[in-house]
């Protein structure tokens, strides 16, 4: 049995697809998986023994994406089952051109003719359930008979937690309480808590002699430098700055997973690293503003605190604040985050 999976494009979405992958592996224990996606997303599954083939999709960079998608499909070849977790026309065409007989995806963006099982999309559910629903044509009994929104309601308790594989040899120091800070969010500035608030929180933590590890990709380096500059200006004792480890732009996907796995607590915007921490069950403070925490909240995480003002204008789901006040983030204070930090650290044995 060979199964082809066109993974989500965003890092966090790909992590939220892992419960669907676990259900798939349990249903077809002898199946080999082929995955298609961005370089970063494919990196999440580097250690998964069920993944036998990896195809990085760079067709978006081509002059003719249509031709590049066809060529990629021919390179991938025929599978027994193919599922697309993305909703664009190109992912459906990719599955179609591999000549895989059973092709599953959501019936959006004129894709139905290219899918053998185009499913109706139902909004308002957690993204984990939306992805798990794509497996409904493969299962017998209640799963197969309920291919509408009733499937989501009936099976939500059966969908497992997020899952990623971290290194069994954490390399970070364990002498101090270690707290990760992730001030970035790839989708846009609206999802980001204020730089000044992050700086104030970091200062409070390092004053308590906690080790603070800063996370971000290369595009976050300027923002992170600004945060560190603010911390330096606020700090009365320069020695406490030694408690800051800046990993911005210095991690691969696998090293990001491994480093987050060593943390005692993670403070983050709604982002890919938030879902990585959830998959690793790291105590978590998640700051939400323009996005819907009912759809992308930390899935099945008992030690997660969600901070959300739930303003009338939210969730707007915009990259930048359309009202120019950004109150969904401004009204969440550093004092609240620090109080939640103390609460979660008090639970740790």
C-alpha positions in Angstrom: 0.0 0.0 0.0 1.4 3.3 -1.1 -0.2 6.6 0.1 0.6 10.0 -1.2 0.1 13.1 1.0 0.2 16.7 -0.3 0.9 18.4 3.0 -0.3 21.9 4.1 2.0 24.8 3.2 2.2 26.4 6.6 4.3 24.9 9.3 1.6 25.1 12.0 -1.0 23.6 9.7 1.3 20.7 8.8 1.7 19.9 12.6 -2.1 20.0 12.9 -2.3 17.4 10.2 -0.2 14.9 12.2 -3.3 13.4 14.0 -4.7 12.6 10.5 -1.4 10.9 9.6 -1.5 8.9 12.9 -5.0 7.7 12.1 -3.9 6.8 8.6 -0.9 4.8 9.9 -3.1 3.0 12.4 -5.6 2.1 9.7 -2.9 1.0 7.2 -0.1 -0.2 9.4 1.9 -1.6 6.5 1.6 1.4 4.3 4.5 3.5 3.1 3.9 7.2 2.9 5.1 9.7 0.3 4.9 13.3 1.3 4.9 16.4 -0.9 5.3 20.0 0.5 7.6 22.9 1.1 11.2 22.2 2.4 10.3 23.4 5.9 7.1 21.3 6.2 8.8 18.2 4.8 11.5 18.7 7.5 8.9 18.0 10.2 8.7 14.4 9.1 12.4 13.7 8.6 12.5 11.1 11.4 9.2 9.4 10.7 10.0 5.8 9.7 6.7 5.5 7.7 7.7 8.2 5.3 9.5 6.5 2.5 9.7 9.3 -0.1 9.9 13.1 0.2 9.2 15.5 -2.7 9.8 19.2 -2.2 7.2 21.2 -4.2 8.8 24.3 -5.7 6.4 24.6 -8.6 5.3 28.0 -7.4 8.7 29.4 -8.4 8.4 28.1 -12.0 7.5 30.3 -15.0 4.7 27.8 -15.8 3.3 26.3 -12.5 0.9 24.1 -14.5 3.8 22.4 -16.5 5.9 22.2 -13.4 3.1 20.5 -11.5 2.6 18.0 -14.3 6.3 17.2 -14.3 6.3 16.8 -10.5 3.4 14.4 -10.7 5.2 12.2 -13.2 8.2 12.2 -11.0 6.1 11.1 -8.0 4.2 8.4 -9.9 1.1 6.4 -9.2 0.0 5.5 -5.6 -2.9 3.6 -4.2 -4.3 6.6 -2.3 -3.6 10.3 -2.6 -4.8 13.0 -0.2 -4.3 16.7 -0.5 -4.5 18.8 2.7 -4.2 22.0 0.6 -7.2 23.6 -1.2 -5.7 25.1 -4.3 -6.3 23.8 -7.9 -2.6 22.7 -8.4 -2.7 20.2 -5.5 -5.7 18.5 -7.1 -4.1 18.5 -10.5 -1.0 17.0 -8.9 -3.0 14.1 -7.5 -4.8 13.6 -10.8 -1.7 13.6 -12.9 -0.1 10.9 -10.8 -2.9 8.6 -12.1 -3.6 7.5 -8.5 -7.2 6.0 -8.5 -8.3 7.2 -5.1 -7.9 11.0 -4.8 -9.3 12.8 -1.8 -9.6 16.6 -1.1 -12.0 19.3 -0.4 -14.4 20.4 -3.2 -13.1 24.0 -3.3 -11.7 26.2 -6.1 -13.2 24.1 -9.0 -11.2 21.0 -8.0 -14.0 18.4 -8.0 -13.4 17.0 -11.5 -9.8 16.1 -10.5 -10.7 14.3 -7.3 -12.3 10.9 -7.0 -13.7 11.9 -3.6 -14.4 15.7 -3.4 -15.6 16.4 0.1 -17.9 19.2 1.2 -15.9 21.7 3.4 -17.5 22.7 6.7 -16.1 25.8 8.5 -16.0 26.5 12.2 -14.2 23.4 13.3 -10.7 23.0 14.6 -8.2 22.6 11.9 -7.1 19.2 13.3 -10.7 17.9 12.7 -10.9 19.5 9.3 -7.8 17.5 8.3 -9.0 14.3 10.0 -12.3 14.5 8.1 -10.4 14.0 4.8 -9.9 10.3 5.9 -13.6 9.7 6.1 -13.9 7.9 2.7 -11.2 5.4 3.8 -12.9 4.2 6.9 -15.8 1.7 7.2 -18.9 1.9 9.4 -19.7 5.2 11.0 -16.8 7.0 9.3 -17.9 6.1 5.8 -21.6 6.8 6.4 -21.0 10.3 7.8 -19.1 12.2 5.2 -20.8 15.5 6.2 -20.3 17.7 9.3 -21.7 14.9 11.5 -18.4 13.1 11.0 -16.6 15.9 12.7 -18.9 15.9 15.7 -19.0 12.1 16.0 -15.2 11.5 15.7 -13.7 14.4 17.6 -13.0 12.3 20.6 -11.2 9.7 18.5 -8.7 12.1 16.9 -5.3 11.8 18.7 -2.9 14.5 19.9 -0.4 16.2 17.7 2.8 14.2 17.2 6.4 15.0 16.3 9.6 13.1 17.0 12.2 14.9 18.9 15.8 13.8 19.7 16.2 11.7 22.7 19.4 13.5 23.6 18.6 17.1 24.5 21.7 19.2 24.2 20.6 22.3 26.1 21.6 23.0 29.6 19.2 21.8 32.3 20.7 23.8 35.2 18.2 26.6 35.0 14.5 26.9 34.2 14.4 27.4 30.5 11.7 29.5 28.8 11.3 29.9 25.1 10.1 33.1 23.5 8.7 33.2 20.0 7.7 36.8 19.0 7.3 36.1 15.3 4.4 34.9 13.2 4.8 34.1 9.5 1.3 35.1 8.5 1.7 38.8 9.3 2.2 41.6 11.9 -1.4 41.4 13.2 -0.6 38.1 14.9 2.4 39.5 16.7 2.3 40.7 20.3 4.0 44.0 20.8 7.8 44.1 20.8 7.8 46.3 23.9 5.6 43.7 25.7 7.9 40.8 24.8 10.9 42.9 26.0 9.2 43.6 29.4 8.4 39.9 29.8 11.9 38.8 28.9 13.4 41.3 31.4 11.1 39.9 34.2 12.2 36.4 33.4 15.9 36.9 33.3 15.8 38.9 36.5 14.5 35.7 38.1 17.6 34.0 36.7 15.6 32.0 34.2 17.3 31.1 30.9 15.4 32.7 28.0 15.8 31.2 24.6 14.7 33.4 21.7 13.2 31.8 18.5 12.6 33.1 15.0 13.5 32.7 11.4 15.8 34.9 9.4 13.1 37.4 8.6 12.6 37.9 12.3 16.2 39.0 13.0 15.5 42.8 12.8 12.5 42.5 15.1 14.5 40.4 17.5 17.4 42.9 17.6 14.9 45.6 18.5 13.5 43.5 21.3 17.0 42.8 22.7 17.9 46.4 22.4 14.9 47.4 24.5 15.8 44.7 27.1 19.3 46.1 27.3 18.0 49.6 27.9 15.7 48.4 30.7 18.1 46.1 32.4 19.8 47.6 35.5 22.3 44.8 35.8 24.1 43.9 32.6 25.0 40.4 33.9 21.5 39.2 33.7 21.7 39.6 29.9 23.8 36.4 29.9 20.6 34.5 30.6 19.5 35.3 27.0 20.2 32.8 24.2 19.3 34.1 20.8 18.6 31.4 18.2 16.9 33.6 15.7 17.7 32.4 12.2 20.0 29.7 13.6 17.8 26.6 13.7 16.7 24.0 11.2 13.3 22.4 11.5 14.7 19.4 13.3 16.9 21.5 15.6 13.9 23.7 16.3 11.9 20.7 17.4 14.8 19.4 19.5 15.4 22.7 21.3 11.7 23.3 22.0 11.6 19.8 23.5 14.1 20.9 26.2 12.0 23.9 27.4 10.2 24.2 30.7 7.8 26.7 29.2 7.1 28.3 25.8 5.6 31.8 25.2 4.4 32.4 21.7 2.1 34.0 19.3 -0.3 31.8 17.3 2.3 30.3 15.0 4.0 27.1 13.7 6.3 26.8 16.7 3.2 27.0 19.0 1.9 23.8 17.4 5.4 22.2 17.6 5.4 22.9 21.4 1.9 21.5 21.6 3.0 18.3 19.8 5.8 17.9 22.3 3.5 18.8 25.3 5.7 21.6 26.5 3.8 24.0 28.9 2.6 26.8 26.8 1.3 30.4 26.8 -0.4 31.2 23.5 -1.3 34.8 22.6 -4.2 35.1 20.2 -5.6 38.2 18.6 -6.8 38.3 14.9 -7.0 34.5 14.5 -9.7 32.1 15.8 -8.5 30.1 18.8 -11.4 27.7 18.2 -9.9 26.7 14.9 -6.1 26.8 15.7 -5.7 26.5 19.4 -3.2 24.1 21.0 -4.9 20.7 20.3 -5.3 18.4 23.3 -2.8 20.3 25.5 -3.6 20.2 29.2 -0.8 22.7 30.1 -1.6 25.5 27.7 -2.9 28.9 28.6 -4.6 30.8 25.9 -4.7 34.6 26.2 -7.3 36.2 23.9 -9.3 39.4 24.4 -12.0 38.2 22.0 -12.8 41.7 20.8 -15.9 42.4 18.6 -13.6 43.0 15.6 -11.9 39.6 16.1 -11.1 37.3 14.6 -10.5 39.4 11.5 -7.9 37.0 10.1 -6.1 39.9 8.5 -2.3 40.1 8.0 -2.3 43.7 9.4 -4.9 45.3 11.7 -7.6 46.8 9.4 -8.6 49.3 12.1 -5.0 50.5 12.8 -5.3 50.1 16.6 -4.2 46.4 17.1 -6.1 46.3 20.4 -6.6 42.6 20.2 -2.8 42.4 21.1 -2.3 45.7 22.9 -4.8 44.9 25.6 -3.0 41.7 26.6 -0.5 42.9 29.1 3.0 41.6 30.1 1.6 41.3 33.7 -0.9 38.7 32.4 1.7 36.7 30.6 4.0 36.8 33.6 1.2 35.7 35.9 0.4 32.8 33.6 4.1 31.9 33.5 4.2 31.7 37.3 1.1 29.6 37.3 2.4 27.1 34.8 5.9 26.9 36.4 4.2 26.2 39.7 2.7 23.0 38.2 6.1 21.6 37.2 7.3 18.9 39.7 
